[in-house]
Amino acid sequence: MISTAAVFGAGVMGAGIAQALAVAGCAVRLTDISADAIAAGMERIEHGRFGLRRAVARGKMAAADAEAAFARISSTADDAAACAGVDAVVEAVPEDLTLKCRLFRRIDALVPDHAVLASNTAGLPITALAWATLRPERVIGWHWAQPAPLMRLAEIITHPDCAPRTVDLICDIARRAGKNPVVIKDQPEIWGFVANRINRAVRIEAARVVAEGIATEDEVDTIMKDCFRWPMGPFEMQRPGSMT
Ligand SMILES: NC(=O)c1ccc[n+]([C@@H]2O[C@H](COP(=O)([O-])OP(=O)(O)OC[C@H]3O[C@@H](n4cnc5c(N)ncnc54)[C@H](O)[C@@H]3O)[C@@H](O)[C@H]2O)c1
């Protein structure tokens, strides 16, 4: 069972992931190369729109539970300290394959042998990240949606060398964090897993409909919501602030 985890990257996703893991009962170490990012991430966890205080104010969480969750999160700019003794790492650094491969290689050398490494990449090949390490069987994809504390998405991406135990451990912590894990296969030749590939196709077709002068963006949004009960239309989803 995963009871201690490090989260690499304290940005939009990393802070939310750290919060969700802490609410699930994990001791979490949040780390980043930027001290400012760590401070901003901790601030978002405590006071942000999807943070712990708001959850209490909205009646979603007892104050004592929120306090206990916050107390389970520590932060450090020292990646070795973040990795010492952890059962798992969740990586949420920018979407850059070279950066992620280099980081996975470094993390591999810092964590205990039993630790599993998960990437929140939105679509880079998990197989490449796995083979950047000497523990490919303990590397997996775990794609979250923004805002991470709220959204149930847990695309769990496996590759041919991923061990069943790694899948079980990540699905277990995902469920404890209130997520709904769905295990899918890596497809290294195409960017994106299921959610982003299908969403991209929708966005391309929606833009084509508008370009052809058939309907406006607002009309497309209204039609898709009325027809398929989507909570938001494809253009609404792309507007700044709609998902943050
Ligand atoms: N933003 C979203 O809606 C969303 C949704 C799903 C998945 N993702 C994926 O999550 C990942 C992170 O996205 P984000 O939006 O949180 O990015 P972000 O830019 O908000 O945060 C990334 C953080 O990583 C830090 N960082 C860079 N190099 C580092 C290193 N070597 N070690 C530790 N920290 C480092 C940066 O300082 C920054 O604070 C990306 O792979 C992205 O594709 C994003």
The ligand as an SDF file (V2000), in Angstrom:
LIG
                    3D

 44 48  0  0  0  0  0  0  0  0999 V2000
   -2.7650   21.8790  -16.4680 N   0  0  0  0  0  0  0  0  0  0  0  0
   -3.6160   20.9020  -16.7910 C   0  0  0  0  0  0  0  0  0  0  0  0
   -4.8370   21.1130  -16.9660 O   0  0  0  0  0  0  0  0  0  0  0  0
   -3.1110   19.4880  -16.9240 C   0  0  0  0  0  0  0  0  0  0  0  0
   -4.0280   18.4230  -16.9120 C   0  0  0  0  0  0  0  0  0  0  0  0
   -3.5530   17.1110  -16.9780 C   0  0  0  0  0  0  0  0  0  0  0  0
   -2.1910   16.8620  -17.0740 C   0  0  0  0  0  0  0  0  0  0  0  0
   -1.3220   17.9260  -17.1120 N   0  0  0  0  0  0  0  0  0  0  0  0
    0.1170   17.6210  -17.1830 C   0  0  0  0  0  0  0  0  0  0  0  0
    0.6740   17.8050  -15.8790 O   0  0  0  0  0  0  0  0  0  0  0  0
    2.0370   18.2080  -16.0010 C   0  0  0  0  0  0  0  0  0  0  0  0
    2.2310   19.5040  -15.2280 C   0  0  0  0  0  0  0  0  0  0  0  0
    1.3660   20.4810  -15.7490 O   0  0  0  0  0  0  0  0  0  0  0  0
    1.0390   21.8210  -14.9420 P   0  0  0  0  0  0  0  0  0  0  0  0
   -0.0700   22.4780  -15.6850 O   0  0  0  0  0  0  0  0  0  0  0  0
    0.8710   21.5140  -13.4980 O   0  0  0  0  0  0  0  0  0  0  0  0
    2.4020   22.6370  -15.1520 O   0  0  0  0  0  0  0  0  0  0  0  0
    2.9410   23.9180  -14.3290 P   0  0  0  0  0  0  0  0  0  0  0  0
    3.8010   24.6600  -15.2850 O   0  0  0  0  0  0  0  0  0  0  0  0
    1.8090   24.6230  -13.6710 O   0  0  0  0  0  0  0  0  0  0  0  0
    3.8400   23.2750  -13.1820 O   0  0  0  0  0  0  0  0  0  0  0  0
    5.0250   22.5720  -13.4520 C   0  0  0  0  0  0  0  0  0  0  0  0
    5.9700   22.7850  -12.2860 C   0  0  0  0  0  0  0  0  0  0  0  0
    7.0660   21.8720  -12.4370 O   0  0  0  0  0  0  0  0  0  0  0  0
    8.2160   22.5480  -11.9200 C   0  0  0  0  0  0  0  0  0  0  0  0
    9.4170   21.8650  -12.4020 N   0  0  0  0  0  0  0  0  0  0  0  0
   10.0690   21.9990  -13.5940 C   0  0  0  0  0  0  0  0  0  0  0  0
   11.1340   21.1680  -13.6260 N   0  0  0  0  0  0  0  0  0  0  0  0
   11.1560   20.5020  -12.4400 C   0  0  0  0  0  0  0  0  0  0  0  0
   12.0210   19.5140  -11.8830 C   0  0  0  0  0  0  0  0  0  0  0  0
   13.0580   19.0370  -12.5450 N   0  0  0  0  0  0  0  0  0  0  0  0
   11.7610   19.0610  -10.6280 N   0  0  0  0  0  0  0  0  0  0  0  0
   10.6990   19.5320   -9.9230 C   0  0  0  0  0  0  0  0  0  0  0  0
    9.8480   20.4790  -10.4130 N   0  0  0  0  0  0  0  0  0  0  0  0
   10.0740   20.9440  -11.6530 C   0  0  0  0  0  0  0  0  0  0  0  0
    8.0670   23.9790  -12.4050 C   0  0  0  0  0  0  0  0  0  0  0  0
    8.8770   24.8660  -11.6390 O   0  0  0  0  0  0  0  0  0  0  0  0
    6.5600   24.1990  -12.1960 C   0  0  0  0  0  0  0  0  0  0  0  0
    6.2810   24.7600  -10.9270 O   0  0  0  0  0  0  0  0  0  0  0  0
    2.3200   18.3290  -17.5070 C   0  0  0  0  0  0  0  0  0  0  0  0
    2.8870   17.1260  -17.9700 O   0  0  0  0  0  0  0  0  0  0  0  0
    0.9250   18.5320  -18.0960 C   0  0  0  0  0  0  0  0  0  0  0  0
    0.8210   18.1130  -19.4310 O   0  0  0  0  0  0  0  0  0  0  0  0
   -1.7420   19.2210  -17.0280 C   0  0  0  0  0  0  0  0  0  0  0  0
  1  2  1  0
  2  3  2  0
  2  4  1  0
  4  5  1  0
  4 44  2  0
  5  6  2  0
  6  7  1  0
  7  8  2  0
  8  9  1  0
  8 44  1  0
  9 10  1  0
  9 42  1  0
 10 11  1  0
 11 12  1  0
 11 40  1  0
 12 13  1  0
 13 14  1  0
 14 15  2  0
 14 16  1  0
 14 17  1  0
 17 18  1  0
 18 19  2  0
 18 20  1  0
 18 21  1  0
 21 22  1  0
 22 23  1  0
 23 24  1  0
 23 38  1  0
 24 25  1  0
 25 26  1  0
 25 36  1  0
 26 27  1  0
 26 35  1  0
 27 28  2  0
 28 29  1  0
 29 30  1  0
 29 35  2  0
 30 31  1  0
 30 32  2  0
 32 33  1  0
 33 34  2  0
 34 35  1  0
 36 37  1  0
 36 38  1  0
 38 39  1  0
 40 41  1  0
 40 42  1  0
 42 43  1  0
M  CHG  2   8   1  16  -1
M  END
$$$$
